[in-house]
């Protein structure tokens, strides 16, 4: 029987062993890590470009969306951080499935044909005659022998190497990181409403002088909802015209300013007007 050639299978096996499994499987994983990094970078760029703006000191501050509506007969301004009303893209890779399949098949082809033919023959011929009285006859006989033998042996072998790599990546909107969730929580708490013309408030509208002094704390929020104590002024009030007059001197009212308002210490009885922006309130000192 013919011997099968094992050379093709050896070559195929060596080819399979030389496949760089580390690179084939590691490359998709590295690509996923890089994609996750780019997704995080995209989120940060979105926050910077959409939700933040530069302030006068070169820092960053949240962008607010303001719109006005009517409430209680007044026009109210609502200030909402932009980042709290737009979805922040935060994609993350949830699952990675890598399926690697390698297959090898080998075959060899050897064909041997042996044909052997043996042919032998002989022929014998005999002839005889007889005569019995009125009967006579003759007989003739011949014979031949031949033989033939054929043999053939065939073996086939083929080889091939095949490998496939299937990568299935699932990504979606993920939960916000704890830090970003805390920032959004603080921004939600900063949602505020303010009168479209600002808000001016006094702790006391009727002040009584005790030992020659009486106090009232006055605070002012501008139309953006920010405290603006520097805009507060104390004027003499003209009861006939209903309008503020000249700003009074420190001899009649001493002003102490902090971050949110002004502490007014009145030293003389009278009718005064506290003004800021488009707002005014009347304070009567007795």
matplotlib code that plots the C-alpha trace (Angstrom):
import matplotlib.pyplot as plt

x = [0.0, 1.2, 2.6, 0.6, 2.7, 2.5, 4.3, 1.1, -0.3, 3.0, 3.0, -0.6, 0.1, 3.1, 1.0, -1.6, 1.0, 2.4, -0.9, -0.4, -3.2, -2.1, -2.4, -5.6, -7.4, -5.6, -6.2, -10.0, -9.6, -7.1, -9.5, -12.3, -10.2, -9.3, -12.9, -13.9, -11.2, -12.5, -16.0, -15.0, -13.1, -16.2, -18.3, -15.8, -15.7, -19.5, -19.6, -17.0, -18.5, -22.2, -22.5, -19.6, -18.4, -15.4, -15.8, -14.0, -11.2, -10.4, -12.2, -15.3, -18.9, -22.1, -24.3, -27.8, -30.9, -33.3, -36.9, -39.7, -43.3, -46.1, -46.8, -49.0, -49.3, -45.6, -43.1, -40.8, -37.4, -36.5, -32.8, -31.9, -28.4, -28.2, -26.5, -29.6, -32.0, -29.9, -28.8, -25.1, -23.6, -21.9, -21.4, -19.6, -18.9, -21.0, -20.1, -17.3, -17.7, -14.8, -15.2, -12.1, -12.2, -9.3, -9.6, -7.1, -7.6, -4.8, -4.6, -2.0, -2.4, -0.4, -1.4, 0.3, -0.9, 0.5, -0.7, 0.4, -0.8, -0.1, -1.4, -0.7, -2.4, -2.0, -4.0, -4.4, -6.1, -6.8, -8.6, -9.7, -11.8, -13.6, -15.3, -17.7, -19.1, -21.4, -20.7, -17.8, -17.0, -14.4, -13.9, -11.8, -11.1, -9.1, -8.5, -6.8, -6.0, -5.1, -4.7, -4.5, -3.9, -4.2, -3.6, -3.9, -3.5, -4.5, -4.4, -5.4, -4.5, -5.3, -4.8, -6.1, -5.9, -8.8, -9.5, -12.2, -12.6, -16.0, -16.1, -19.4, -19.4, -22.4, -22.4, -25.0, -25.7, -24.2, -24.9, -23.2, -20.0, -20.5, -18.6, -20.7, -23.9, -23.0, -22.3, -25.7, -27.4, -25.8, -26.8, -30.4, -30.4, -29.3, -32.5, -33.9, -36.7, -36.4, -38.5, -37.7, -37.0, -34.9, -35.9, -35.3, -36.2, -35.8, -35.9, -37.8, -40.1, -40.9, -37.9, -38.0, -35.1, -33.7, -31.0, -30.9, -30.4, -32.6, -31.5, -32.9, -31.1, -31.7, -30.8, -31.0, -31.0, -30.6, -32.6, -30.0, -30.7, -27.4, -26.9, -25.8, -25.4, -23.4, -26.5, -28.4, -28.8, -30.7, -32.4, -34.7, -38.3, -40.5, -44.0, -45.6, -44.1, -43.7, -40.2, -36.8, -34.8, -31.2, -29.0, -28.7, -25.5, -23.7, -24.8, -28.4, -27.7, -24.6, -24.2, -22.3, -22.1, -21.6, -21.9, -25.7, -26.9, -26.5, -27.1, -28.6, -28.3, -30.6, -29.9, -32.6, -36.4, -37.9, -39.2, -36.6, -36.5, -34.1, -33.5, -31.6, -32.0, -35.7, -36.9, -37.6, -39.0, -40.1, -38.7, -40.3, -38.0, -39.7]
y = [0.0, 3.5, 5.6, 8.9, 12.1, 13.9, 17.0, 19.0, 18.4, 19.4, 22.6, 23.3, 22.6, 24.9, 27.6, 27.3, 27.5, 30.7, 32.6, 35.6, 34.9, 37.7, 40.3, 39.0, 38.9, 41.8, 44.3, 44.5, 44.9, 47.7, 49.3, 49.2, 50.9, 53.6, 54.1, 54.4, 57.0, 59.0, 58.8, 60.3, 63.0, 63.8, 64.1, 66.6, 68.6, 68.7, 70.0, 72.7, 73.9, 73.7, 74.0, 76.3, 79.8, 81.9, 84.5, 87.8, 86.2, 83.5, 80.8, 78.8, 79.3, 77.5, 78.7, 79.6, 79.7, 82.5, 82.9, 85.0, 84.1, 85.8, 84.9, 86.8, 89.7, 90.2, 89.2, 86.5, 85.4, 81.8, 80.9, 77.3, 75.8, 74.6, 71.3, 70.3, 70.5, 68.9, 65.3, 64.9, 62.2, 59.6, 56.5, 53.4, 50.0, 47.5, 44.1, 42.8, 39.4, 38.0, 34.7, 33.3, 30.1, 28.4, 25.3, 23.2, 20.3, 18.4, 15.8, 14.2, 12.7, 9.7, 7.6, 4.3, 2.1, -1.4, -3.3, -6.9, -8.9, -12.5, -14.4, -18.0, -20.1, -23.3, -25.0, -28.6, -30.0, -33.7, -35.4, -39.0, -41.0, -44.4, -46.7, -49.4, -51.1, -48.6, -46.0, -43.7, -40.3, -38.0, -35.8, -32.7, -31.1, -27.9, -26.1, -22.8, -21.2, -17.4, -15.3, -11.5, -9.6, -5.8, -3.8, -0.1, 1.9, 5.6, 7.8, 11.5, 14.2, 17.9, 20.7, 24.2, 26.6, 29.0, 31.2, 33.8, 36.5, 37.8, 40.9, 42.0, 45.3, 46.7, 50.3, 52.6, 55.6, 54.8, 56.2, 59.4, 59.2, 60.2, 63.5, 64.6, 63.5, 65.7, 68.7, 68.3, 68.0, 71.3, 72.9, 71.7, 73.4, 76.6, 76.9, 80.2, 82.6, 86.4, 89.4, 90.6, 94.0, 92.7, 92.3, 94.8, 93.9, 95.5, 93.8, 96.8, 99.2, 101.1, 101.9, 103.2, 105.2, 103.9, 106.0, 108.0, 105.0, 102.5, 99.9, 98.1, 95.5, 96.0, 93.4, 93.6, 91.0, 92.2, 90.8, 87.9, 86.8, 88.0, 90.0, 93.5, 95.5, 98.2, 99.4, 100.1, 103.8, 105.6, 108.8, 111.3, 110.5, 113.3, 112.5, 115.0, 113.6, 110.0, 110.0, 109.6, 112.7, 113.3, 110.7, 111.3, 111.9, 109.6, 111.9, 110.7, 107.1, 105.0, 102.2, 98.9, 96.7, 92.9, 90.4, 90.3, 93.7, 96.9, 97.5, 100.9, 102.7, 105.7, 108.6, 111.0, 110.5, 111.0, 109.2, 107.6, 105.6, 102.7, 102.4, 99.8, 99.3, 99.8, 99.1, 101.3, 100.8, 103.4, 103.3, 105.4, 106.3, 107.6]
z = [0.0, -0.8, 2.0, 2.7, 2.6, 5.9, 4.8, 4.1, 7.6, 9.1, 7.2, 8.2, 11.9, 11.9, 10.2, 12.9, 15.7, 14.1, 14.3, 16.7, 19.1, 21.5, 18.7, 17.3, 20.6, 22.2, 19.4, 19.8, 23.5, 23.1, 20.5, 23.1, 25.8, 23.3, 22.3, 26.0, 26.5, 23.5, 24.8, 28.1, 26.3, 24.2, 27.4, 28.9, 25.7, 25.7, 29.3, 28.5, 25.2, 26.1, 29.9, 30.9, 29.9, 30.8, 33.5, 33.9, 36.1, 33.4, 35.3, 34.3, 35.4, 34.6, 31.7, 32.8, 30.7, 31.7, 30.8, 32.2, 33.2, 35.1, 38.7, 41.2, 38.8, 38.5, 35.8, 37.2, 35.8, 36.1, 35.9, 35.2, 34.6, 31.1, 32.1, 34.1, 31.2, 28.4, 28.3, 28.9, 26.6, 28.7, 26.7, 28.0, 26.7, 28.6, 27.0, 24.8, 23.2, 21.2, 19.4, 17.8, 15.7, 14.0, 11.9, 10.0, 7.6, 5.9, 3.2, 1.0, -2.4, -3.5, -6.4, -7.3, -10.0, -10.6, -13.5, -14.0, -16.9, -17.2, -20.2, -21.0, -23.4, -25.2, -27.8, -28.4, -31.4, -31.9, -34.7, -34.9, -37.3, -37.1, -39.4, -38.3, -41.2, -42.9, -40.2, -40.4, -38.7, -37.4, -34.2, -33.7, -30.2, -29.3, -25.9, -24.8, -21.4, -20.6, -17.4, -16.6, -13.3, -12.7, -9.4, -8.5, -5.2, -4.7, -1.6, -1.5, 1.1, 1.1, 3.7, 4.5, 7.4, 8.2, 11.2, 11.9, 14.5, 15.6, 17.9, 19.4, 21.3, 23.2, 24.4, 25.8, 28.0, 31.4, 34.9, 35.7, 37.8, 41.4, 41.0, 38.0, 39.6, 42.7, 40.4, 38.7, 42.1, 43.2, 40.0, 40.5, 43.9, 42.2, 40.2, 41.3, 40.5, 40.8, 39.8, 36.3, 37.8, 40.7, 44.3, 47.0, 50.6, 54.0, 57.4, 58.9, 57.0, 60.2, 62.3, 65.9, 67.2, 70.5, 72.1, 68.9, 66.5, 64.6, 62.1, 59.0, 56.8, 53.1, 50.5, 46.7, 44.0, 40.4, 37.5, 37.1, 40.7, 42.0, 45.2, 44.4, 47.7, 46.0, 44.1, 47.3, 48.1, 50.9, 49.8, 51.3, 50.2, 48.8, 50.0, 47.7, 44.5, 45.7, 44.3, 46.0, 46.5, 47.2, 48.8, 52.5, 54.3, 56.7, 59.5, 59.0, 58.1, 58.5, 56.0, 56.5, 53.4, 53.4, 50.6, 50.4, 51.5, 53.6, 57.3, 57.6, 61.0, 61.0, 63.4, 62.5, 62.2, 58.8, 55.7, 53.5, 50.3, 49.7, 45.9, 43.8, 40.1, 39.2, 42.7, 45.7, 49.2, 51.7, 55.3, 58.0, 61.0, 64.1]

ax = plt.figure().add_subplot(projection="3d")
ax.plot(x, y, z, "-o")
ax.set_aspect("equal")
plt.show()
